[in-house]
Amino acid sequence: MLTVVQSKNLLVKVILLSLLFTVSITGCEVVRQIESGFGIGQNQPLPTASPTVEPTLAPIDIPPLQDDESKTLMLWVPPQFEPVENNPAGMVLLTRLHAFEDAHPDLKVEVRVKSISGESSLLNSLAATAYAAPEALPGLILLNRPDMETAALKSLIFPIPSRAAEYNSPDWFPFTENLVSFQGVQFGLPLFADPLVMAYSTQTVAFPPETWQEILNQQNAMVVDLNDQAALLPYTIYLSANGEITNDKGEPTLDPDALTRTYQTIYTGASSNVFPTWLVDLQSADDVWNAFLHGQGTYALVWASQALRSSPNNVSIAPVPGDPSIGFVNGWMFCITNPTGDYSRYDMMLADFLLETGFLAQWSESAGYIPAQRTVLAEWHNQEMAAMLDAAAEQSVVIPSNQILQQAGSILNRYSISLIRQQTSPMQAVLDSLDALEVK
């Protein structure tokens, strides 16, 4: 029988378990060792040197079960996929898992729900479990791109056979291979993509603007999270100005010309109230969405999933402005934690069962994410929305690595806020930004 478990305080359980094995370690020390050992404390800074993955590191082997024992596969998912009645995406998943169990009577699936952030997040829970109870690790875990990168660097997940040849097919969006790979190694099986889009009210906007100059000319407010680590506003303008994110060595870079155009756009927008000063006070994606829904802005720069899951009928989406239009894409993928374990082949079998085209079309549409395959997106019921998402995803690039965002992204955010507050000039902001990146 399928089991669904809502994890509420995994860290406490891990501490208790650790005490059974090591009585000389206090509860606080266990927490400290977990965080320091895996580098996933809430305030843990990212390294300034370029970290590298170690794909050959051997995972911990779990003793195989006896032939007469039942086999239970463990799947960890974030709350938006929790199999509960008021969650359509979760119920679609639940039905599919029941079908898997029916097709394989000797296998059972247990679903555990972990938060996206905080003490009991997917990433923190994975680190804590690997430290104290590796036998309880999930066979499959759903991770977004930033968490996948961190988990790979800490050897919490392991490489899977590359499917680069498959992803290079025109059926897949161009970003797919980069989304599920890190430092040239594939660590995930692509499940959902989440491109950045521009939301707008169809009651006030008949034809959404296609360039940043059109946005400035209209002088209508755009709501955006200026505190997002991904530096969504400056990076989106910067990419449309043909700015490069990394140099030929893979290091973060800022092109002076593209940066000048970016800061000039933000400064002009601030002067005409396209980017009002109150944007600085927004602290989350939810704040942005609520401000937009309450009419504080005509447009909003948001992840597609947020608009798809909670949009009223009078809200639509379009690709982000720019000529060309280039935005970031995040996404969710299946990752494996023990490729040499007794259940590894069953875990991969379950993953492939959940990646079947017909099911994935239904699951992705109910979840508010887009699949990485165009043929899957073509099976959506809402083909008008599918066409808009296809256009938004076509020119999207994968969200930069955590290291790049820690260095260049934080600089872009800082000086964008200064420009919106009219505390500096575009040219001075360019000079200060380039100096700050050189120091980092």
N, C-alpha and C positions, 0 to 999 in steps of 0.2 A: 504494500500500500504506500502511496506517495505521502511523504511526510514534509510538512512545511514548518520551519522553526523560525520565530522572530528573535534575533539576538539582541538583547537589551544591555547586557553588561559583561561582555566577554572578558574584558581585562581583569575584572575581579575574579572570575572563574580561573583565569590563567594564573593569577597570583596564588590562589589557593592550591592549584595543582603543582605549581613550582615549589611551594612550601613542603609538600609531601616528599619531594625529591631532595631538597636542599634546605634543611632546617636552619642552617646558619645564616640564610639570607632573609632579611626582613622584607615585608611587603613593599615598602618604598624602594628598597634596593632592587627588587625584581623589576618594578616599573622602570627604574633608571637604567638597568641593564638591558631591558628590552629595547628602550628607546635609543640608548647609545649603541647597542650592538647592531641595530638595523638602521639607525639614522632616520627614524620616522617620528621623532618628537614633534609636537605641534609647532615649536619655534626653531626647529633644526634648520640652520642655513644650508643652502646648497654649496657644494665645493666650487671654488673659483677655477681650479685646474680642470681640464676636460676629463671627466670620469669615463671609464670604459667597462663594457660588460665582459663577463667571463663565461661564455656559453658552454665551456667544457667542464665547469664545476659540477661534480657528481652530487645529485640530490640524495637525501636520506632514504634508504630502502626500507620499506615496510614489509614485515614477514607475510608471505602469502597465506591466505586462508585455506583451510582444508576443503576438499572437494564437496563435502556434505554441508558446508556452511553457505548461507545465502549471501549474495553480493549486493551491497548497498552503495550506490554512487552518490557522492556529495556534490551539490551545486550551490555556489554562493552567488547571490544576486543583490542589486541595490533595490531600494524601496519601490521605485517606479515599476518594477516587474514582480512585486509581491503577489502571489496567487490568492487574492481575497476578492469577495464578491463585488465590491465597489471599484475594482480596478480592472477595466476591460483587458489591458495588456497582460495582467497577471492571470486572468481566467483563460485567455487564449493559450498561454504557456502551460497552465495546469492541464488543459485538455490534451495538449500535445504530449506532455509527460506521461499521462495515463495511456496514451496510444503506444508510447515507447515501452511501457511496462507490459502492456498486453502483447506486444510483439516479442518481448523477451521476458517470459515468466520467471526466469531465474535471476532477473535484475530488478532492483528497486531503486528509486531516486528519492533522496532527501534534499529539500530546498531550505537553505538558511538565508535569511534576509539581514543584510548589513547596511548601515548608513553610508552615505557618500563621504561625509566628513566627520571630524570629531574623534573622540577617544575610541569609539567602537566602529570606526569606518572599515570598509573593505580592506584597505591597505594596512591599517594598524592591526586589525584582527588577523590578517594573514601573517604579519610579522610576529605577533604575539604567539600565535598557534605554532608557527615554525620553530619558535624558541622553546616553548614549554611542552607542546604536545603534538609533535609532527605526525603522529598516527591519526590525528583528527583533521589533517589538512583536507581541503576539498580537492576532488579530482579536477573540477572545472570551476573557474571563477570569472565573473564578468568584470572587466576593468575598463576604465576610459583611458584615453591616450596618455595623459600625464601620469596617472597611477601605474600604467603598464611600464612606462620608462623607469620610474623609481623602483618598481618591483624587479625589473630586469637587472638594474644596477646592483641590487642587494641580493641577487640570486634567489629571490622568492618565487620566481617563475622561470620556466626553461624553454629553450628554443623548440620549435616544432618544424616538421619537414616543410621546406619552402615551397610555396605555390606561386612563385613569381611568374612562371610561364602562363599560368591561368589568369593571374591578375593583369597581365599585359594585353589581354583580349579587349577589344573595343566595348564589350558588354560591361566591363567594370569601369567605374569612374577612375580618372587618371591618378587620384591620390591614394588609391586603395593600398598598394604595396607599401608606400611610405607610412600610412596610418598604422599598420600592424607590425612594422619593423622598426628596429632601433639599432643604429650603428651597423646597418647592413644585415642584421639577423632578424628573422621573423619570429616574433614572440606571441602573436595572436592570430585568431581566425576572425575575419571581419564579420561583424553582426550588423551594427547600425552606424550610420554617419549622421553628423549634426552640424550642418553648415551655418555660418553666420548669415543673417538675412536682415532686410529692412522691413519692419512692420509699419502699416499705415491704416488709417480709417478710410474705408470706401465711401463714407458719407461726406467727407471733406476733400478727398483726393480722387480725381478721376483717372489721371495718368501719373503714376509715381515717377519722380525725377530719376534720371539715369546717371547723372554726373554730380560731382561735388559742387561744381559751379552752379548747376541748377538749384541745388539745395541752398546755396548762399543767396542766389537771386530771389528765391521765394521768401526768405527770411522767416520761415516757420521753424519752431523749436524742434530739435531732435534730442530724444532722451537716450542716454548711454551711460554705462557704468565706467566712470573714469578711474575707479580703484581696482578694476579687474586686473589680475596678474598678466593676462594676455595683452594688455594695452590695446583694447579693441579699436577705439577711435583712431589714435595716431597710426597704428600699424595698418589699418584698412586704407587710410588716405595715403600712407607711405607706399604701400604695395601698388596702388593705382597710379602712383607717380614713378613707377618702375624702380623702386628702391629695392636693394638686395638685403636679405636678412643675415646672411653669413658670407664670409670671404672664401677664397679658394682653399683655406685651411680648415674650414668648418667653424671658424670663430665668429662671434657676433659682430656685426658691422652696421654702420649707419652711413649711407651715402649723403654727402653734404647737399647736393642739388635736390634730391628727393626729400630730404629732411627740411630744407628751406621751404619747399612748396607745401609740405605737410603743416609746418608751424604757421605759415602764412594763412593757410585755409582755416586753421583753428582760431587764429587771432581775428581774422575777418569775421568768422562765424560768431565769435564771442562779442564782437562790437555790434553786430546786428541781431543779437539775441537768439541766433540759431543754436548756440551753445551757452545757455544762461548759467549764471554763477551758481545757482542752486544745484546744478548737476554734481558739484563737488561733494555735496552732502549725501548722495546716494551711495549705499555701501554694498549692494548686492544686486544680482539679476532680478530678484523679486521686487526690490525697490524700483528698479527701472520699469518693470512691467506694470506695476501698480500705478506709477506716475503716468505712464502712457494711457492706461485704461481710464484714469481719472481726468484725461484731457489736458494734461500739463505739456504735452508735446504732440505735434502732428505726426512725427515719425519716431521710431525707436530702433536702435541697433541691438538685435537680440539673437540668441541661438534659435534655430528653427523649431526645435523641440518645445521650447517654451510657448511659442506662438501656436503651434499645432495642438498642444494639449489643453490650452486654456483660452482660446480666442473666441470672443463673441462673433456673431454672424457678420457684423459690419467691419471686421478687421481682416485684412489680407496681407500677403507678403510679396516682396520682390527681391531680386539680387541686390547686394550692397551697391551704393553708387560708385562710379569710377569709369574711366575710359583708359584702359580696360577695367572691368569690374572684377576685382580679386578680393576674396575674403578668406578667413580661416575656416577650417573644418575640424571638429573634434569627433569622437566616436567611441563606440563600445565594442569590445571584442572578447572572445573566449580565450582564456589563458590556462595553461596546465602547470601544476605545482609538483608533480612527481612522475616524470615520463618513464621511469624504469620500474614503477610500482606494479603490483599484481593486477591492478585495475586499469592501467593506462590505456590499453586497447579498447576497453569498454567506455572509458571517458571520451575517447576520440570518436567512438561509434555514436555516443549520445550527442556530441557536438555536431557531427555531420547530420544526424537526424533532425536537429534543431535548425540546421542551415538549408533544409529542403526548400526549394523555390516557392511552391504554393503556400506552405505554412509561413515562410518568412515574409511573404507579401502581406498576409493577414496580420501577423504579429507586429511588423514594423508600422503599419498604418494605425493599428490600435494603440501603439506605444507613442506615436508622434515623432518617430525617427524615420530616416530614409534608409533603404538598403543600399549597399554599395554596388549592386548590379542594376543596370537599366531594365533588363527583362523582368526583374522582380518588381521594380517600381511601376512598370507598365501594367501590372496586375492589380494596382490599387483601384478601389471603387471611385475615388475622387480624382479623376484624371486631370482636371483643371489645376488642382493643387500639385499633383505629381509633375505636371509640366513646369510649373514655377520653380519647384524644388530641383528639378533636373537642370534648369538654367542656372540656379544659384550654385549648385554643386559642381557644375562643369568646370568652372575656373577657380575653384577653391584650392587652397594649399593647406597642408597639415599644420596645425598649431605648432609653433616652434618648441624646441626642447625646453625643459625646466631651467637648464643653465642659461640659455639665451634670454628667456623671460626674466630670470633673476637679474641679469646684467643689463641688457639693452631695453627690455620691456619696462623695467622699473624707472629707467631714465626717461623714456618717452612719456610715461604717466606723469612723472614729477613736473616736467616742463610744460606738458599740455595743461595741467591744472594751473600752473603759474600764468600761462597765456590767457586762459579763461578768466582768471582773476585780474587780468590786466596788470600783472606785477612785473612783466618783462616784455621785451620786444621779440619778434620772430628771429631776427639776426642774432641777438644776444643769446636766445634760447638754443640756437644751432651751435654757437661757439661753446656754450656751457655743456651741452649734451655731448659733443665730440670730446671735450676735455674729460668729462666724467667717465665716458666709455673707455678712454685711453688709460685712465687711472685704474679702472676695474681690471 
